[in-house]
Amino acid sequence: MYLWRASRAATALRADRLSERDKFAYLIAGSILQFLVGRYALLMRGQTVGGIIDVLVMIGITIWGLVYAFRMNERGDGVKFLERYVVLAFPLTLQFYAVYAGIALLAYLLVPIPAEQPQALRYAIWLSYSVALVWLYRRFGRFIAHAASAPGFDRVPD
């Protein structure tokens, strides 16, 4: 893995010397790096136990989801995972935010949260986001499996 020298990574890509697993490792590493130092970072949210748990759960869901989608791709032709992931990211992310908003709205309307307990509202929103994120990665896996011609995924997922 090329950690700093992007020129070497570009040369390896140009020469087609990186396997699908190598490319997938970059996706996992980049995702973890975002959680460590990005906007939603462990460094920013790690000031409380709840913040640390929050970030660790999001890291866990993200790694599980990426591995799930990658394995679904391997069940098919096993190539072009990143291409499929990038192309599907836009429409599936739009769907994710629609589902997240729906779940959050339902939670807000159905779960009475006293005004003196704003933490309960934050927890309901966090739980809604987590559930929607698991849903998103399951959809990624099914759509990628279809694109990869995996057995049992001949039909386009709903």
WODAKA-V350683 format. One record per residue. RES is the residue in one small letter. SS is DSSP state (2 for helix, 1 for strand, 0 for the rest). Layout:
BEGIN
res=RES ss=SS
res=RES ss=SS
END
This chain:
BEGIN
res=m ss=0
res=y ss=0
res=l ss=0
res=w ss=0
res=r ss=0
res=a ss=2
res=s ss=2
res=r ss=2
res=a ss=2
res=a ss=2
res=t ss=2
res=a ss=2
res=l ss=2
res=r ss=2
res=a ss=0
res=d ss=0
res=r ss=0
res=l ss=0
res=s ss=0
res=e ss=2
res=r ss=2
res=d ss=2
res=k ss=2
res=f ss=2
res=a ss=2
res=y ss=2
res=l ss=2
res=i ss=2
res=a ss=2
res=g ss=2
res=s ss=2
res=i ss=2
res=l ss=2
res=q ss=2
res=f ss=2
res=l ss=2
res=v ss=2
res=g ss=0
res=r ss=0
res=y ss=0
res=a ss=0
res=l ss=2
res=l ss=2
res=m ss=2
res=r ss=2
res=g ss=0
res=q ss=0
res=t ss=0
res=v ss=2
res=g ss=2
res=g ss=2
res=i ss=2
res=i ss=2
res=d ss=2
res=v ss=2
res=l ss=2
res=v ss=2
res=m ss=2
res=i ss=2
res=g ss=2
res=i ss=2
res=t ss=2
res=i ss=2
res=w ss=2
res=g ss=2
res=l ss=2
res=v ss=2
res=y ss=2
res=a ss=2
res=f ss=2
res=r ss=2
res=m ss=2
res=n ss=2
res=e ss=2
res=r ss=2
res=g ss=0
res=d ss=0
res=g ss=0
res=v ss=0
res=k ss=0
res=f ss=2
res=l ss=2
res=e ss=2
res=r ss=2
res=y ss=2
res=v ss=2
res=v ss=2
res=l ss=2
res=a ss=2
res=f ss=2
res=p ss=2
res=l ss=2
res=t ss=2
res=l ss=2
res=q ss=2
res=f ss=2
res=y ss=2
res=a ss=2
res=v ss=2
res=y ss=2
res=a ss=2
res=g ss=2
res=i ss=2
res=a ss=2
res=l ss=2
res=l ss=2
res=a ss=2
res=y ss=2
res=l ss=2
res=l ss=2
res=v ss=0
res=p ss=0
res=i ss=0
res=p ss=0
res=a ss=0
res=e ss=0
res=q ss=0
res=p ss=2
res=q ss=2
res=a ss=2
res=l ss=2
res=r ss=2
res=y ss=2
res=a ss=2
res=i ss=2
res=w ss=2
res=l ss=2
res=s ss=2
res=y ss=2
res=s ss=2
res=v ss=2
res=a ss=2
res=l ss=2
res=v ss=2
res=w ss=2
res=l ss=2
res=y ss=2
res=r ss=2
res=r ss=2
res=f ss=2
res=g ss=2
res=r ss=2
res=f ss=2
res=i ss=2
res=a ss=2
res=h ss=2
res=a ss=2
res=a ss=0
res=s ss=0
res=a ss=0
res=p ss=0
res=g ss=0
res=f ss=0
res=d ss=0
res=r ss=0
res=v ss=0
res=p ss=0
res=d ss=0
END
